[in-house]
C-alpha cells in the first residue's frame, strides 16, 4: 500500500458510492478494500446507519468509498433518514457500485434500488458479493437480469469475507479514478473521528452480543472522549434503549452482559487507537429516542419529516 503521496501530476482520486440492500456485505467490502476496519459489521440488517467514508490507496490512486446504509422500504423516521443518507451518498460520486448478495439473490429490495439507478448518469459497476457461499449456477442469471435493466460498465465477482477477487477489483477501481489531487492525507483511512468510531464499535458489540434479543432501536452516544496525560484515552458512553425491559437485556444478570460488551469494545478500540482505553458504559431508558433531533445529530443523520 502507498504510504506517501505521489507527485500531483500523477495523482488520481475519485468517489465511489457503495449501494445495496441490507446485508449485502457493503461494510465488509469497504473494510476489505481499505485494508482495515472503518465501518462496523454484523449479521443484523441495517447495521450501517450513516454514510461512512473509507479511503483506499492503490498505486497513485486514492479511492474514496462511501459506505451507505442498506436501502429498504422505510416505515419510521429513522428508516427514512437512513434511506435518505444512502441515496445522498450518490451525490457527487464519480462511480456507483451496486453490491448484490449472491447467496440471497435478487428480489423486491434489489429491484427498488435498480429502479433508482436506471436513469442516473454516473458510471456504474456491479459487484456480486459472497460468491464463496452462493449457488454458482445462478450467478450468471443474476448478472444477465441486472444488465438488462442498468448499463453497468464492469461486473466483479468477489467475497469480501474471504478476500477472493478483492485485489483485482481494487486495481480496476484505481484505473477508473479520474486524474486529480487526493482528497485525504496518505495515512488517513476514514472520515470518522475517533469519538464517532468509538460509539460505532460499542454499537457493533451490542449487536454481536445480543443478536435477536434486543430490537433494532438502540443507539450509542459518546458523552465524553478525552486523552489522559499517560497517553491513554478515557471514553464515557451512553447506550439508549426505549424500554426498561430492553435495559435489563443489555445489562444482563448482575450486569454481566454489559461488562462483556464493554470488555470486547474496549479491546477493539485499544487495538484501533493504538493506546490503552478506559471505557465506561451506562444504559439509559429514553422512550422515543428515535424521535429526538439531538440523537440524529449525534449519530450523523439528517432530521427528516
N, C-alpha and C positions, 0 to 999 in steps of 0.2 A: 504493500500500500504506500502511496505517495505521502511523505511527511513534510515536504517543503513545497511551496508554491512554484510552479513553472513560470517562465517569463510570460508577461502579459500577452504577447503576440501569439503564444501557443495555447493559452488557457481556453477551455471550453466549459460552459456551465449552462444547465437547464433545470427546469422544474418539472417533475413527473408526479401527476396526481394519481394516487393508487386507490381505485374504486372497487367495490364488490359488495355482495350480500354479506350479512353477518356470518361469521365463522368461516369465511373463505380462506383465511390464513394471511390476511394483509399485513398485520403487525409482525408476524413471524417472518414474512417475506422481507419487510423493510429491515428488520433486525439482521437478517442474513446478508442483505446487500451492504448494509453499513459495516457489518463485521463485529458488532457488539449491540447490547440491548439499549434501545432508545424508546421502545414502545412496549407496554405490558401486554401479556397474552394470557388467555385462559380458554377452556372449552365453553365457557358461558357466553351466550350470544350478546352482542353489543357491549363487549368489554371496552373497546375504544369509544370514548365519548367526545373527544375534541380532535381538531387537526393537530397532528404531531409532525414536525419536520425532522427527517433523518438525513444526514449528509454522508453520502458515499463517494469515495475517491477511486478513480481508475485511470492511471496514467496522468495525462494532462487534463482530464475531465473531472468536474465536480457535478455529481448528480444529487439534486435536492429532491428528496422523496417526501411527498405529503401523504402521510398515513391518515386516512379518513375513517369516521365511524361507518359501520355497515349500513347500507341503505335498505330500509324496510317501510312498511305502511305505518306511519305514525298515528298513535292513538292519544298520547298525552303531550303536555307542553314539553317535557324533557325529550320525548321522541322527536317532536317537530324540530327542536333546537339541534338535535344530533343530525337529523337528515339535512337540515339547512347547512350545518357545518360541513357535511360530506360534499354536497354539491358546491358549496362555497370554495372547497379545496380545488375545484377545477378551474376557477377563475385565474387567469394569467398563467396557466400551465402551458409548457411547451409541448407536453406529451401526456396523454391519458392512458393509464394502464388498467385494463379491466381484469380483475383476478377472479377466476372461477374455481370452486371446489370440485375437482374432478370426480371425487367419490360421490358426493351428493348429486352432482349433475345440474341440469337446468330446471327451471320451474318459474312460478309466478314472480318470485323475488328478483331473479335474474332478468326475466322479461321486462320488469319495470325499469331496471337500470338501462337495459339495452334500448328501450324506447327513448329514454332521456339522452342517450348518446348518439342516436342515429343521425340527428341533424346538426350535431356540433362539428365545427370546422377544424378543431385541433386534431393533429395526428394521433392515432390510437394504435395500441398494441393489445394483444390478447395473451393472457398468462393462464394456463391451466395448471393449477397447483395440486399438490397431494397425489401426484401420479404414481407414487410408490404404493398407494393403497387403493388406487382406482381400478375399475374394470377397463383394461386396456382396449377391449373391443369397442367401447363406447366413446373413447377419446376423439376418434375421427368424426363420429356422428355429432358430438358436441361442437367440434370445430367448424364443420360444414354448416350447421344450423346457424351458428353465430355470425359466420362470414356472409351468410345470405342477408343479414339484417344490418350489419355495420361493416364499413370498409376498414378493416384492420391492416396496418402495414406489415406487421410481423406477428407470428404466433410462437409462444415458448411453452415447452412442457417441462415443469420443474417440480421439485419437492423442497419447499423451504425448510422443512423439518430435518431432512437428511442432507441437504445441500446439493442434491442432484440437479444439474443444469444451471445452478446459480452463477457460477463463474462465467459461463458462456453468455448468459443473459446480461450480466453486468457489463461485459465487454461490448455487447451490442448496444446497450443503453448509452454507454460512453460515446460510441461512434455517432449516436443520434443527437447528442447535445450540440446546440449551436455554439459558434465561436463567441467568446465574451469572457469578461473577468469573473473570477469566482465570487460567490455571494458570501462565503464564510471563510474564516481562517482555516488553515490546513489541519489544525488539531481539534476543530470543533465538530462534533458528531450529531448534535441535536439543537433545536431551538429551545427546548425545555430548560428552565432554570433548575438548579439543584432542589429548590424548595418545591417546585411543581413535581419533579421526578420522585421526590421522597413520598409525596401523597399518593402518587400512582403506584409505587412499589407496595405500599401498605394496602391499597385497594386490591391489587393483584393477589396478595396473600389472603385477604378476606375471601375472595372468590375461590382460591385453591383450597383453603381450609374448610370452608362451609359448603361448597358445592351447591346442591339444590336446597339446603336448609334455609338459607337467607334469600328473600326475594331480591329482585333486581335493584329495588330502590334503597341503595346505601351509598353514602358519599364520605370522602375523607378530606378534611381541611387541615392544612398545616398552619397552626396558630402562631408558632414561634420557631425560627430557624436561626441559630447563631453559632459562630465559631468560638471555641474556647481558647484560652491562651496556650494550652498544651497541644494545640493542633487538632483536637477532636471537635466533633460537631454535636450540638445539643438540639434535638428536634421534639417539639410538642405537637401532637396531632389529635384531632377530634373526629371520631367516627360517628356520622349521623345516621340514625335509623328512624323509622316512622312510628314504631310502636314499642311498648315495654317488652312484649314477648320477643321482639327482634333483638332488643338489647340483651336479654337473657341468653339468646342463642350465641351472640358474639362473645359474651363473657365466658360462657361455658361453666361447668361445675367448678365452683371455687375459684373462678377466674382463669382456669387453666387454658381455655381456648384463646382468650385474649393474649395470655402470656406467650403462647405458641406463635400466634400471628406476629406479635412484637419481636420475638426472638428471630424468626425467619426473615422478617423485613429488615431488622437491624443488621443481620449478617450480610444480606444482599446489598444494602446501602453502603456498608463499610467497604465491600469489595468494589462497588462502583465509584465511590467517592475517594477511595484510597486512604482512609483515615478511620480511627475509632468513632463509633456513633453511639450517642446516648439517646434512646428513643423512648418517649413517654406517650402512651396511648390512653385516651379517655373516650368512653362510649356515651353519647348523648341522644336522648329521645327528642326528636324535633318533628312533630307531626306536620306533614305537608312541606317538608324541606324542599321538595322539587317544585314548589311554587314561590320560592324565595329568590328574589333578584340577586341578592348578595351571594348566594351559593352558586348561581350560574356564573357570576363574575369570577368567583374564586376558582372554579373548575375550568374556566376558559371557554364558556359557551355564551352566545348572544341570547338575550331575552327575546322570545317570540310571542306574539299574540295568538 
